[in-house]
Amino acid sequence: MKIETQYNYEKTWRTTNEDDLLKIIAEEVGDADPKGTLAYIKEAITTGKVILVGSCRFRKAEEQSK
Protein backbone atom coordinates (compact mmCIF):
# COMPACT_ATOMS: atom_id res chain seq x y z
CA MET A 1 0.00 0.00 0.00
CA LYS A 2 1.30 3.45 -0.89
CA ILE A 3 0.77 6.27 1.58
CA GLU A 4 0.63 9.97 0.79
CA THR A 5 1.52 12.72 3.24
CA GLN A 6 0.73 16.41 3.46
CA TYR A 7 1.83 18.89 6.11
CA ASN A 8 -0.80 21.47 7.05
CA TYR A 9 1.21 24.23 5.32
CA GLU A 10 1.45 22.28 2.02
CA LYS A 11 -1.09 22.27 -0.79
CA THR A 12 -0.13 19.01 -2.52
CA TRP A 13 0.00 15.39 -1.40
CA ARG A 14 3.16 13.38 -1.99
CA THR A 15 3.84 9.65 -1.93
CA THR A 16 6.20 8.80 0.93
CA ASN A 17 8.24 5.64 1.51
CA GLU A 18 8.07 3.76 4.81
CA ASP A 19 11.44 4.94 6.16
CA ASP A 20 10.42 8.56 5.69
CA LEU A 21 7.00 7.85 7.22
CA LEU A 22 8.69 6.57 10.38
CA LYS A 23 10.88 9.69 10.52
CA ILE A 24 7.86 11.98 10.12
CA ILE A 25 5.91 10.13 12.80
CA ALA A 26 8.87 10.20 15.20
CA GLU A 27 9.15 13.97 14.73
CA GLU A 28 5.43 14.51 15.27
CA VAL A 29 4.76 12.20 18.26
CA GLY A 30 8.05 12.42 20.13
CA ASP A 31 8.50 9.53 22.58
CA ALA A 32 5.55 7.46 21.34
CA ASP A 33 6.18 4.29 19.33
CA PRO A 34 6.53 5.29 15.62
CA LYS A 35 6.06 1.71 14.36
CA GLY A 36 2.88 1.27 16.39
CA THR A 37 1.56 4.61 15.17
CA LEU A 38 2.35 3.67 11.56
CA ALA A 39 0.51 0.36 12.01
CA TYR A 40 -2.53 2.29 13.28
CA ILE A 41 -2.33 4.73 10.36
CA LYS A 42 -2.14 1.88 7.82
CA GLU A 43 -5.19 0.20 9.37
CA ALA A 44 -7.23 3.41 9.57
CA ILE A 45 -6.55 4.67 6.04
CA THR A 46 -7.69 1.44 4.37
CA THR A 47 -11.27 2.69 4.80
CA GLY A 48 -10.48 5.97 3.01
CA LYS A 49 -9.97 8.10 6.12
CA VAL A 50 -7.37 10.86 6.35
CA ILE A 51 -5.41 10.60 9.61
CA LEU A 52 -3.82 13.65 11.23
CA VAL A 53 -0.71 13.13 13.38
CA GLY A 54 0.66 16.40 14.69
CA SER A 55 0.81 18.71 11.69
CA CYS A 56 0.97 15.96 9.04
CA ARG A 57 -1.92 14.23 7.29
CA PHE A 58 -1.75 10.66 6.00
CA ARG A 59 -3.97 8.98 3.40
CA LYS A 60 -3.95 5.95 1.14
CA ALA A 61 -2.63 6.78 -2.33
CA GLU A 62 -5.24 6.35 -5.02
CA GLU A 63 -4.30 3.86 -7.69
CA GLN A 64 -3.64 5.48 -11.06
CA SER A 65 -5.43 3.69 -13.88
CA LYS A 66 -3.34 3.17 -17.00
PyMOL commands that set and color helices and strands:
alter all, ss='L'
color gray80, all
select helices_A, chain A and resi 18-29+34-45
alter helices_A, ss='H'
color red, helices_A
select strands_A, chain A and resi 3-7+14-16+51-53+56-60
alter strands_A, ss='S'
color yellow, strands_A
deselect
rebuild
show_as cartoon
